[in-house]
């Protein structure tokens, strides 16, 4: 059985330093097709594509800790709660 990361938090990046390794060659780690998509729809797509991650919604003007986490995807949204940046594991 493959190692299962804990749900975020805590971060489960050790020894990862790049989002490419976080998908364990089985799951998506980047979602460029979600730009402009409503946040709840985007969140569902990400969680369906990669069950190892927890999605964190970041409102416009909000920030996150600058810590790389293989089990976290931040969705940065605009004032209409639509994805404004490409969601990426990390």
N, CA, C and O atoms as CSV, one atom per row, in Angstrom:
chain,resi,resn,atom,element,x,y,z
A,1,UNK,N,N,0.835,-1.180,0.000
A,1,UNK,CA,C,0.000,0.000,0.000
A,1,UNK,C,C,0.887,1.253,0.000
A,1,UNK,O,O,1.862,1.333,0.747
A,2,UNK,N,N,0.541,2.213,-0.834
A,2,UNK,CA,C,1.318,3.452,-0.936
A,2,UNK,C,C,1.139,4.290,0.324
A,2,UNK,O,O,0.101,4.247,0.986
A,3,UNK,N,N,2.174,5.045,0.631
A,3,UNK,CA,C,2.117,5.958,1.770
A,3,UNK,C,C,1.022,6.992,1.541
A,3,UNK,O,O,0.923,7.558,0.452
A,4,UNK,N,N,0.210,7.239,2.543
A,4,UNK,CA,C,-0.848,8.237,2.454
A,4,UNK,C,C,-0.481,9.440,3.300
A,4,UNK,O,O,-0.251,9.317,4.503
A,5,UNK,N,N,-0.425,10.605,2.670
A,5,UNK,CA,C,-0.131,11.821,3.404
A,5,UNK,C,C,-1.300,12.192,4.299
A,5,UNK,O,O,-2.449,11.878,3.988
A,6,UNK,N,N,-1.016,12.851,5.393
A,6,UNK,CA,C,-2.112,13.342,6.236
A,6,UNK,C,C,-2.841,14.468,5.526
A,6,UNK,O,O,-2.273,15.120,4.651
A,7,UNK,N,N,-4.084,14.701,5.892
A,7,UNK,CA,C,-4.803,15.846,5.353
A,7,UNK,C,C,-4.102,17.109,5.827
A,7,UNK,O,O,-3.568,17.152,6.936
A,8,UNK,N,N,-4.103,18.141,4.982
A,8,UNK,CA,C,-3.463,19.407,5.329
A,8,UNK,C,C,-4.351,20.168,6.301
A,8,UNK,O,O,-5.566,20.136,6.111
A,9,UNK,N,N,-3.845,20.857,7.335
A,9,UNK,CA,C,-2.494,20.722,7.826
A,9,UNK,C,C,-2.328,19.456,8.635
A,9,UNK,O,O,-3.343,18.898,9.050
A,10,UNK,N,N,-1.174,18.973,8.886
A,10,UNK,CA,C,0.143,19.551,8.649
A,10,UNK,C,C,0.613,19.307,7.229
A,10,UNK,O,O,0.036,18.503,6.496
A,11,UNK,N,N,1.666,20.009,6.853
A,11,UNK,CA,C,2.280,19.826,5.536
A,11,UNK,C,C,2.947,18.457,5.487
A,11,UNK,O,O,3.438,17.938,6.489
A,12,UNK,N,N,2.946,17.894,4.280
A,12,UNK,CA,C,3.562,16.577,4.093
A,12,UNK,C,C,4.526,16.622,2.916
A,12,UNK,O,O,4.426,15.799,2.005
A,13,UNK,N,N,5.446,17.557,2.921
A,13,UNK,CA,C,6.325,17.748,1.769
A,13,UNK,C,C,7.666,17.056,1.881
A,13,UNK,O,O,8.325,16.863,0.860
A,14,UNK,N,N,8.093,16.683,3.035
A,14,UNK,CA,C,9.411,16.099,3.181
A,14,UNK,C,C,9.472,14.774,2.456
A,14,UNK,O,O,8.644,13.917,2.762
A,15,UNK,N,N,10.350,14.532,1.547
A,15,UNK,CA,C,11.458,15.358,1.079
A,15,UNK,C,C,11.144,16.122,-0.208
A,15,UNK,O,O,12.078,16.572,-0.872
A,16,UNK,N,N,9.899,16.289,-0.587
A,16,UNK,CA,C,9.531,16.987,-1.827
A,16,UNK,C,C,9.905,18.466,-1.789
A,16,UNK,O,O,9.807,19.129,-0.756
A,17,UNK,N,N,10.332,18.954,-2.936
A,17,UNK,CA,C,10.581,20.386,-3.095
A,17,UNK,C,C,9.999,20.895,-4.407
A,17,UNK,O,O,10.184,22.062,-4.754
A,18,UNK,N,N,9.300,20.038,-5.138
A,18,UNK,CA,C,8.748,20.395,-6.432
A,18,UNK,C,C,7.365,19.784,-6.588
A,18,UNK,O,O,7.149,18.631,-6.215
A,19,UNK,N,N,6.424,20.553,-7.141
A,19,UNK,CA,C,5.054,20.051,-7.244
A,19,UNK,C,C,4.927,18.821,-8.126
A,19,UNK,O,O,3.973,18.059,-7.971
A,20,UNK,N,N,5.867,18.601,-9.057
A,20,UNK,CA,C,5.787,17.445,-9.942
A,20,UNK,C,C,5.810,16.122,-9.178
A,20,UNK,O,O,5.148,15.165,-9.580
A,21,UNK,N,N,6.563,16.059,-8.089
A,21,UNK,CA,C,6.656,14.796,-7.336
A,21,UNK,C,C,5.440,14.572,-6.439
A,21,UNK,O,O,5.201,13.450,-5.994
A,22,UNK,N,N,4.688,15.606,-6.173
A,22,UNK,CA,C,3.578,15.502,-5.223
A,22,UNK,C,C,2.416,14.647,-5.718
A,22,UNK,O,O,1.646,14.136,-4.906
A,23,UNK,N,N,2.277,14.484,-7.007
A,23,UNK,CA,C,1.195,13.667,-7.541
A,23,UNK,C,C,1.493,12.191,-7.523
A,23,UNK,O,O,0.657,11.377,-7.915
A,24,UNK,N,N,2.677,11.840,-7.072
A,24,UNK,CA,C,3.119,10.452,-6.974
A,24,UNK,C,C,2.912,9.698,-8.291
A,24,UNK,O,O,2.632,8.499,-8.290
A,25,UNK,N,N,3.052,10.409,-9.406
A,25,UNK,CA,C,2.864,9.847,-10.747
A,25,UNK,C,C,1.480,9.243,-10.959
A,25,UNK,O,O,1.288,8.424,-11.858
A,26,UNK,N,N,0.509,9.650,-10.126
A,26,UNK,CA,C,-0.853,9.134,-10.267
A,26,UNK,C,C,-1.890,10.234,-10.346
A,26,UNK,O,O,-2.966,10.019,-10.905
A,27,UNK,N,N,-1.601,11.411,-9.804
A,27,UNK,CA,C,-2.611,12.458,-9.676
A,27,UNK,C,C,-2.144,13.773,-10.289
A,27,UNK,O,O,-0.947,14.043,-10.383
A,28,UNK,N,N,-3.109,14.579,-10.701
A,28,UNK,CA,C,-2.801,15.916,-11.214
A,28,UNK,C,C,-2.167,16.767,-10.118
A,28,UNK,O,O,-2.432,16.588,-8.929
A,29,UNK,N,N,-1.325,17.693,-10.554
A,29,UNK,CA,C,-0.695,18.627,-9.618
A,29,UNK,C,C,-0.840,20.077,-10.066
A,29,UNK,O,O,-0.433,20.991,-9.350
A,30,UNK,N,N,-1.419,20.294,-11.249
A,30,UNK,CA,C,-1.615,21.637,-11.779
A,30,UNK,C,C,-2.898,21.651,-12.614
A,30,UNK,O,O,-3.205,20.691,-13.320
A,31,UNK,N,N,-3.645,22.766,-12.519
A,31,UNK,CA,C,-4.949,22.864,-13.162
A,31,UNK,C,C,-5.082,24.179,-13.939
A,31,UNK,O,O,-5.825,25.061,-13.508
A,32,UNK,N,N,-4.382,24.334,-15.074
A,32,UNK,CA,C,-4.466,25.583,-15.837
A,32,UNK,C,C,-5.844,25.820,-16.451
A,32,UNK,O,O,-6.200,26.958,-16.755
A,33,UNK,N,N,-6.610,24.763,-16.631
A,33,UNK,CA,C,-7.941,24.872,-17.229
A,33,UNK,C,C,-8.988,25.469,-16.289
A,33,UNK,O,O,-10.126,25.685,-16.706
A,34,UNK,N,N,-8.633,25.740,-15.030
A,34,UNK,CA,C,-9.623,26.240,-14.066
A,34,UNK,C,C,-9.681,27.762,-13.957
A,34,UNK,O,O,-10.493,28.284,-13.193
A,35,UNK,N,N,-8.850,28.480,-14.692
A,35,UNK,CA,C,-8.901,29.942,-14.655
A,35,UNK,C,C,-10.309,30.385,-15.062
A,35,UNK,O,O,-10.824,29.966,-16.099
A,36,UNK,N,N,-10.921,31.230,-14.241
A,36,UNK,CA,C,-12.259,31.752,-14.523
A,36,UNK,C,C,-13.403,30.886,-14.048
A,36,UNK,O,O,-14.559,31.301,-14.140
A,37,UNK,N,N,-13.123,29.693,-13.540
A,37,UNK,CA,C,-14.154,28.765,-13.069
A,37,UNK,C,C,-14.594,29.170,-11.661
A,37,UNK,O,O,-13.783,29.643,-10.864
A,38,UNK,N,N,-15.878,28.983,-11.360
A,38,UNK,CA,C,-16.400,29.264,-10.021
A,38,UNK,C,C,-15.670,28.404,-8.992
A,38,UNK,O,O,-15.354,27.242,-9.249
A,39,UNK,N,N,-15.408,28.991,-7.827
A,39,UNK,CA,C,-14.554,28.359,-6.823
A,39,UNK,C,C,-15.072,26.994,-6.378
A,39,UNK,O,O,-14.272,26.068,-6.240
A,40,UNK,N,N,-16.354,26.833,-6.151
A,40,UNK,CA,C,-16.867,25.530,-5.688
A,40,UNK,C,C,-16.705,24.449,-6.738
A,40,UNK,O,O,-16.394,23.304,-6.409
A,41,UNK,N,N,-16.913,24.803,-8.007
A,41,UNK,CA,C,-16.699,23.841,-9.093
A,41,UNK,C,C,-15.221,23.472,-9.186
A,41,UNK,O,O,-14.870,22.300,-9.316
A,42,UNK,N,N,-14.361,24.486,-9.119
A,42,UNK,CA,C,-12.910,24.240,-9.183
A,42,UNK,C,C,-12.457,23.357,-8.031
A,42,UNK,O,O,-11.664,22.436,-8.222
A,43,UNK,N,N,-12.959,23.639,-6.841
A,43,UNK,CA,C,-12.594,22.848,-5.666
A,43,UNK,C,C,-12.973,21.380,-5.864
A,43,UNK,O,O,-12.185,20.490,-5.545
A,44,UNK,N,N,-14.162,21.125,-6.382
A,44,UNK,CA,C,-14.600,19.753,-6.634
A,44,UNK,C,C,-13.745,19.043,-7.659
A,44,UNK,O,O,-13.425,17.865,-7.496
A,45,UNK,N,N,-13.369,19.751,-8.720
A,45,UNK,CA,C,-12.521,19.157,-9.758
A,45,UNK,C,C,-11.157,18.783,-9.189
A,45,UNK,O,O,-10.656,17.685,-9.433
A,46,UNK,N,N,-10.562,19.689,-8.438
A,46,UNK,CA,C,-9.245,19.423,-7.861
A,46,UNK,C,C,-9.297,18.235,-6.905
A,46,UNK,O,O,-8.444,17.350,-6.974
A,47,UNK,N,N,-10.275,18.204,-6.027
A,47,UNK,CA,C,-10.362,17.111,-5.054
A,47,UNK,C,C,-10.657,15.780,-5.734
A,47,UNK,O,O,-10.228,14.733,-5.250
A,48,UNK,N,N,-11.383,15.806,-6.849
A,48,UNK,CA,C,-11.633,14.592,-7.610
A,48,UNK,C,C,-10.368,14.118,-8.328
A,48,UNK,O,O,-10.090,12.920,-8.396
A,49,UNK,N,N,-9.607,15.077,-8.863
A,49,UNK,CA,C,-8.380,14.745,-9.596
A,49,UNK,C,C,-7.238,14.300,-8.693
A,49,UNK,O,O,-6.387,13.518,-9.118
A,50,UNK,N,N,-7.206,14.787,-7.449
A,50,UNK,CA,C,-6.097,14.464,-6.547
A,50,UNK,C,C,-6.621,14.341,-5.115
A,50,UNK,O,O,-6.726,15.341,-4.404
A,51,UNK,N,N,-6.949,13.121,-4.691
A,51,UNK,CA,C,-7.501,12.923,-3.342
A,51,UNK,C,C,-6.482,13.114,-2.217
A,51,UNK,O,O,-6.845,13.041,-1.043
A,52,UNK,N,N,-5.217,13.355,-2.556
A,52,UNK,CA,C,-4.190,13.553,-1.537
A,52,UNK,C,C,-4.163,14.975,-0.993
A,52,UNK,O,O,-3.499,15.239,0.010
A,53,UNK,N,N,-4.880,15.902,-1.643
A,53,UNK,CA,C,-4.766,17.307,-1.279
A,53,UNK,C,C,-5.993,17.844,-0.560
A,53,UNK,O,O,-7.096,17.306,-0.660
A,54,UNK,N,N,-5.756,18.917,0.163
A,54,UNK,CA,C,-6.814,19.730,0.737
A,54,UNK,C,C,-6.772,21.056,-0.002
A,54,UNK,O,O,-5.697,21.617,-0.218
A,55,UNK,N,N,-7.939,21.560,-0.392
A,55,UNK,CA,C,-8.027,22.817,-1.117
A,55,UNK,C,C,-8.241,23.949,-0.125
A,55,UNK,O,O,-9.097,23.872,0.755
A,56,UNK,N,N,-7.444,25.001,-0.285
A,56,UNK,CA,C,-7.551,26.195,0.548
A,56,UNK,C,C,-7.948,27.350,-0.372
A,56,UNK,O,O,-7.221,27.683,-1.308
A,57,UNK,N,N,-9.109,27.961,-0.102
A,57,UNK,CA,C,-9.567,29.087,-0.902
A,57,UNK,C,C,-8.982,30.375,-0.318
A,57,UNK,O,O,-9.127,30.651,0.873
A,58,UNK,N,N,-8.325,31.150,-1.167
A,58,UNK,CA,C,-7.681,32.392,-0.743
A,58,UNK,C,C,-8.394,33.557,-1.439
A,58,UNK,O,O,-8.301,33.694,-2.659
A,59,UNK,N,N,-9.100,34.392,-0.681
A,59,UNK,CA,C,-9.813,35.511,-1.293
A,59,UNK,C,C,-8.853,36.561,-1.833
A,59,UNK,O,O,-7.677,36.589,-1.469
A,60,UNK,N,N,-9.362,37.415,-2.698
A,60,UNK,CA,C,-8.544,38.482,-3.252
A,60,UNK,C,C,-7.974,39.322,-2.116
A,60,UNK,O,O,-8.699,39.729,-1.208
A,61,UNK,N,N,-6.687,39.573,-2.171
A,61,UNK,CA,C,-6.008,40.319,-1.120
A,61,UNK,C,C,-5.495,39.450,0.008
A,61,UNK,O,O,-4.745,39.925,0.861
A,62,UNK,N,N,-5.887,38.174,0.030
A,62,UNK,CA,C,-5.434,37.255,1.069
A,62,UNK,C,C,-4.096,36.649,0.716
A,62,UNK,O,O,-3.637,36.766,-0.420
A,63,UNK,N,N,-3.475,36.012,1.667
A,63,UNK,CA,C,-2.182,35.390,1.448
A,63,UNK,C,C,-2.093,34.052,2.137
A,63,UNK,O,O,-2.983,33.667,2.896
A,64,UNK,N,N,-1.022,33.352,1.871
A,64,UNK,CA,C,-0.758,32.055,2.491
A,64,UNK,C,C,0.675,32.038,2.981
A,64,UNK,O,O,1.495,32.854,2.560
A,65,UNK,N,N,0.971,31.113,3.865
A,65,UNK,CA,C,2.345,30.932,4.314
A,65,UNK,C,C,3.198,30.464,3.147
A,65,UNK,O,O,2.748,29.673,2.318
A,66,UNK,N,N,4.406,30.944,3.085
A,66,UNK,CA,C,5.323,30.581,2.020
A,66,UNK,C,C,6.048,29.285,2.368
A,66,UNK,O,O,7.275,29.245,2.462
A,67,UNK,N,N,5.263,28.230,2.557
A,67,UNK,CA,C,5.786,26.908,2.887
A,67,UNK,C,C,5.242,25.940,1.844
A,67,UNK,O,O,4.031,25.867,1.635
A,68,UNK,N,N,6.127,25.201,1.193
A,68,UNK,CA,C,5.713,24.249,0.172
A,68,UNK,C,C,5.065,23.033,0.838
A,68,UNK,O,O,5.658,22.416,1.723
A,69,UNK,N,N,3.854,22.694,0.413
A,69,UNK,CA,C,3.123,21.558,0.987
A,69,UNK,C,C,2.557,20.687,-0.127
A,69,UNK,O,O,1.757,21.161,-0.934
A,70,UNK,N,N,2.958,19.432,-0.182
A,70,UNK,CA,C,2.472,18.515,-1.210
A,70,UNK,C,C,0.991,18.167,-1.059
A,70,UNK,O,O,0.375,17.672,-2.002
A,71,UNK,N,N,0.432,18.414,0.086
A,71,UNK,CA,C,-0.958,18.044,0.305
A,71,UNK,C,C,-1.867,19.274,0.395
A,71,UNK,O,O,-2.910,19.240,1.048
A,72,UNK,N,N,-1.453,20.367,-0.276
A,72,UNK,CA,C,-2.255,21.588,-0.266
A,72,UNK,C,C,-2.309,22.179,-1.669
A,72,UNK,O,O,-1.310,22.203,-2.388
A,73,UNK,N,N,-3.498,22.655,-2.046
A,73,UNK,CA,C,-3.672,23.439,-3.263
A,73,UNK,C,C,-4.422,24.699,-2.866
A,73,UNK,O,O,-5.516,24.626,-2.307
A,74,UNK,N,N,-3.838,25.848,-3.153
A,74,UNK,CA,C,-4.511,27.121,-2.891
A,74,UNK,C,C,-5.236,27.558,-4.147
A,74,UNK,O,O,-4.681,27.536,-5.245
A,75,UNK,N,N,-6.487,27.955,-3.967
A,75,UNK,CA,C,-7.246,28.548,-5.063
A,75,UNK,C,C,-7.362,30.032,-4.757
A,75,UNK,O,O,-8.045,30.429,-3.813
A,76,UNK,N,N,-6.693,30.846,-5.559
A,76,UNK,CA,C,-6.765,32.291,-5.417
A,76,UNK,C,C,-7.933,32.779,-6.252
A,76,UNK,O,O,-7.972,32.558,-7.463
A,77,UNK,N,N,-8.887,33.442,-5.610
A,77,UNK,CA,C,-10.104,33.852,-6.296
A,77,UNK,C,C,-10.192,35.368,-6.422
A,77,UNK,O,O,-9.547,36.108,-5.680
A,78,UNK,N,N,-11.005,35.811,-7.377
A,78,UNK,CA,C,-11.248,37.238,-7.559
A,78,UNK,C,C,-12.475,37.652,-6.742
A,78,UNK,O,O,-13.000,36.868,-5.952
A,79,UNK,N,N,-12.922,38.892,-6.943
A,79,UNK,CA,C,-14.053,39.407,-6.172
A,79,UNK,C,C,-15.366,38.685,-6.481
A,79,UNK,O,O,-16.330,38.798,-5.722
A,80,UNK,N,N,-15.407,37.942,-7.595
A,80,UNK,CA,C,-16.598,37.169,-7.967
A,80,UNK,C,C,-16.463,35.697,-7.605
A,80,UNK,O,O,-17.271,34.876,-8.039
A,81,UNK,N,N,-15.465,35.360,-6.825
A,81,UNK,CA,C,-15.171,33.983,-6.401
A,81,UNK,C,C,-14.965,33.055,-7.587
A,81,UNK,O,O,-15.485,31.941,-7.637
A,82,UNK,N,N,-14.188,33.555,-8.536
A,82,UNK,CA,C,-13.747,32.750,-9.674
A,82,UNK,C,C,-12.225,32.650,-9.599
A,82,UNK,O,O,-11.550,33.571,-9.140
A,83,UNK,N,N,-11.700,31.518,-10.058
A,83,UNK,CA,C,-10.260,31.258,-9.992
A,83,UNK,C,C,-9.522,32.305,-10.834
A,83,UNK,O,O,-9.837,32.510,-12.006
A,84,UNK,N,N,-8.526,32.968,-10.209
A,84,UNK,CA,C,-7.786,34.009,-10.931
A,84,UNK,C,C,-6.334,33.624,-11.223
A,84,UNK,O,O,-5.701,34.241,-12.079
A,85,UNK,N,N,-5.800,32.625,-10.534
A,85,UNK,CA,C,-4.443,32.122,-10.790
A,85,UNK,C,C,-4.508,30.601,-10.973
A,85,UNK,O,O,-5.403,29.945,-10.440
A,86,UNK,N,N,-3.573,30.057,-11.715
A,86,UNK,CA,C,-3.545,28.604,-11.943
A,86,UNK,C,C,-3.324,27.879,-10.623
A,86,UNK,O,O,-2.302,28.095,-9.971
A,87,UNK,N,N,-4.263,27.021,-10.213
A,87,UNK,CA,C,-4.053,26.232,-8.990
A,87,UNK,C,C,-2.941,25.196,-9.204
A,87,UNK,O,O,-2.901,24.501,-10.219
A,88,UNK,N,N,-2.045,25.115,-8.220
A,88,UNK,CA,C,-0.901,24.219,-8.270
A,88,UNK,C,C,-0.698,23.617,-6.876
A,88,UNK,O,O,-0.849,24.310,-5.870
A,89,UNK,N,N,-0.360,22.340,-6.821
A,89,UNK,CA,C,-0.017,21.730,-5.550
A,89,UNK,C,C,1.199,22.467,-4.992
A,89,UNK,O,O,2.120,22.813,-5.732
A,90,UNK,N,N,1.193,22.698,-3.706
A,90,UNK,CA,C,2.341,23.340,-3.084
A,90,UNK,C,C,1.911,24.375,-2.129
A,90,UNK,O,O,2.749,25.026,-1.505
